[in-house]
Amino acid sequence: MGQTLSNLTDGSGEGVGPRLGDIPESCVACVFMYLTPPEICNLARLNRAFRGAASSDSVWEFKLPPNYHDILALLPRESYRHLAKKKDIFAFLSRPVHFDDGTKAVWLNRVTGRVCISISAKAMSITGIEDRRYWTWIPTEESRFHIVAFLQQIWWFEVDGMVKFPFPAGVYSLLFRLHLGKFFKRLGRRLCSYENTHGWDLKPVRFELSTSDGQQVTRECCLDEPEKDDLYGNNKRGNWIEYHVGDFVANGTEMLVLRYSMKQIDCTHSKGGLCVDSVSIIPSELRERRKSI
């Protein structure tokens, strides 16, 4: 059987039927339309026809978002102006590309080609962020933006953000990435301190999402559950958790403006010990594969 497969791919042997190398490149390209980018790259190693089809602009135009030109327009032109082939553009966008002074990142999922966005806490409006009695910025490799906002203590907690983006048609989920406790490294080990972590179990945090075309979502959730420590273990402390705010629909024909927030403005008690990293906006089908609450 191994010899037969070798004959199919390299053309050796006599008396065999049509070989893979006999398939026209245009026919291979048509088949590639129905495969994922990783599958296309694997098959490109078979022979010359498959390699040629795997580099065809018609194949990768089909894998790119319909409005990829609008997405590229948001990025620094010097980062992509040398890219001539659609395959190279897809490869470029399949890795997170930062824009807006490095406070936002966009990329394509390597399997589906769907658009994903991440927005740093640096791009958000945070009440009291300039007062070091309340907030500090922590450099860290645990964030793709290499910095997170840490709340020491505050009474009025409010984080707001807005993004204007040409989302391709589809259903998207918005998530806040948060961490209870202050993490640090000591002797190469990751440790967490919960000295300032308090107040998140008394009242829920209110998450909100709205779009420029009238969609609105509201959700409430307690960020801490210390009563579960003894029986089940408190998984909300010491881990990065993505809190699902809600979903929205993009029609793909216009620039969509999103406004999002999280707040706990009950001033009867203080709260603290929370890290705010970023907001992610991803296709809803991808959220099911990620750990979120």
N, C-alpha and C positions, 0 to 999 in steps of 0.2 A: 504493500500500500504506500510505503514511503517513497518507493521508486516512482510510483504512478503520480504522486503529488509533485515530485521533482520534475517529472516530464511535463506536467501541466504548466509549471511556472517558468522552467528554463528552456523549454522547447526541445530537449534532447529526446532520443528514442524515435523509432520508426513504427509506422503502422498505427499510431494513435490518432484519435479524432482531434477536433479543434482544441486549441490550447487557450489558456487565459490570455496569453500574449496576442491572440488573434482577435480579441474583443476590441472594437473601435473605442478610442478614447472618449468620444462623445457619448457612447452608450454607458461606459463606466461612470462618466460624470452624472448621467441621469440617475443611476443607482445611488450615487453618493448623496444626492438630494435628500434621500430618506434615512441617511445614517447620521450618527452624532459625530462631532469633530474628533474625539479620540478614536472612534472606529475608522474614520477616514485616514487619519495619520498612520494607524497601524497597517491598513491595507495598502498604503502608498509604497510600502517596502516590497511588494510582490514583484512588480516589473515596471517597465518604462511607461506603458499605457496607464497604469494605475497611478504612477507618480505624476504624470502629466495631468490627469483628471483631478488629482488631489491638490494641484496648484491652480486650477481653473478659477478665474474670477466669477464665472457663472455659479459655481458651487458655493463659494464663500459669500457671495452677494446674498444667497438664499439663507445663509446661516447668520448673517449680521442683522441687527434690528432694522426695520424699514427706514427709520429716521436716524441712522448712525451718523450722518453728516451733521445733524443738529447737536448730537452729543459731542462730536469732535470739536465743534465750534466753541464749546465751553472750556476746552482744554488749551494749555499753552501750545501755540502753533509749532514751535520749534521741536516739540516732543513727537510730532507725527508727520511733519511735512515731507520727510524722506521716504515715507511708506507709499509704494506705488501699487503693490498687489493687495487684493482684498484679503488674501490669506494672512498677510503681514499685519493688516489692520485688525483682523480678528485676534491674532496672537497678542498684539499690543493692548487691546481692550480687555483681554481675558485676565490681565493682571491689574490690580488696583492702581488707578491713575489719580493722583491728587490734583485738585484745582481750588480756586478761591483761596489763595495764599496757604494752601496745604490743609485747610480746615474741612474739606470734603473729598471724598474718593468715590470713583465710579468704576465698575468693571462688569464684564459679561460672565455669566456662569459658563464654564468650559464645556458642559455637556448640552445644556439647553440653549445657550446663546441669549438667555434672558438678562435684562439689565438689573443691576443691584447698586445701591448707593449707601454710603456711610457718612455720617455728619458728626464731627467732633464737638465736644462740649465747648470748645473754644469759639464755635460759631453760634452758640446759643446765648440768650439773655438770662442770666442767673442772678436772682435777688441777693445783694450783699457780696457779690463775687470780688469786689475790689477791697473789701475789709478783711484783713488777715485774721481778725478775731473770729470770723465765721468760716471763711473758705481759704484753702491753699491749693496750689497746683503741684501735682506729684509727677515727676518724670518716671516713665516705666516702659518696659518692653512688652507689657501685657496689653497694650493698646496699639492699634495700627497707626495711631497718631502720636504715639510715644509720650502722651501726657493725659492725665485725668484730673478732674476737680474733686477735691476731698472736703466734705462738710464736717467741721468740728462741732459746731452747735449753732442753732438758729431757732427763732420762733416762727417766722414767716418763711416757709419754704416754697419757692416757685422757680421753675425752669421753663422757658419758652423758646420756641424756634420756628423758623420759616425757611422753606426752600422752594425755588421756582425751577422746574425741570421738565424737559420734553419726554415724559414717560411714554414708551410704546404701549399700544393697546394691551390691556390685561388687568388682572386683579392683583393688587399688591398689599403686603402687610407692613405695618410700621411697628418697630420694637425699640424700647429703651434698654441699653446695656448698663446694669447697675451692680454694685458690689457692697455688701454690708461688712464693715470692718476696714481697718487700715492695714494694708499688706506691706511687707518689707522683707528684705533678705538679710540673714545673719549666718555667717560661715557657710554660704552657699545654699542654705535652706530657706524655703519660702515660709514665712510666718505671718500671722494676723493678730492684730490687737483690737479688742472690742471695748476698750476703755471709754471711748466717746459714743459708742453705739447705743442709742436709746430713743424712745418715743415713737418708733415705727410700728409698734404693736398696739398702740392706744387708739389711733384713728387711721383709716385707710388713706392712701395717696390717690388723688383723682387724676387720671390720665384723660387727655382730650385730643381729638384729631378732627380737622375740618379741611375741606378743599374749596377751591375757588368756584367750583360748579355746584356747590350746595350740599355736598356729602358731609355728614357729621357722625362722630363716634365718641362715646364717653364710657369710661370704665373705672371702677374703684378696686383697689387691692391693698392689703396690708403687706408691707415689705418684710416684716419680722414676725416670727411665731415662736417666741421663747418657751411657750408652754409645751412644745413638742420635743424639747431637748431630751427629756428622760426616756420617753417612750419610743420615739421614732428617729431622733437625731434632727438637729436644726440645719437642714441643707441650704437654707437661705443665707446663712452666715459663712463668710470665707470663700465664696464662689461667685464668679461672674454669672449673672442670670439675665436673660433677655425677657423683658416684660412686654407681652403682646398688647398693644394699645387697641388695634382694630385694623380692618381692611378697607380699601377704597378701590374704585374702578377707574381706570384711565381709558379714554376712547382713542388716544393716539393721534388725534387731529389738532391738538392745541397744547400750548404750554400750560402746565397745571401748577397752581400755587398751593402748597401744603402748609398748614399751621398746626403745630403740635405743642403740647405742654404736659407737665406733671406738677402737681402742687399739693401742699398740705398746709393750709393757712389758718388752722384752728390754733389761735394764740393762747389757749389754756395750758399748753405744755410745750416744752422745747423738744427738738430732735437733733440727732447728730450721728457721726460715724458712718457716713455714706459716701461712696465714690460714684461719680457720674462720668462715664466714658464717652458714650456716643449714642446716636440714633441710627438704626438700620432700616432701609426700605428695600424689601426683596419681594420677588414673586411669591404669592401665597402658597403655591405648591412646594416651594423650597423650604418654607417655614416648618412644615411637618417633619422635616429631616433634622431640624435643629432643636436643641434644648431650650425651650421657652416656657413661660408661665402666662 
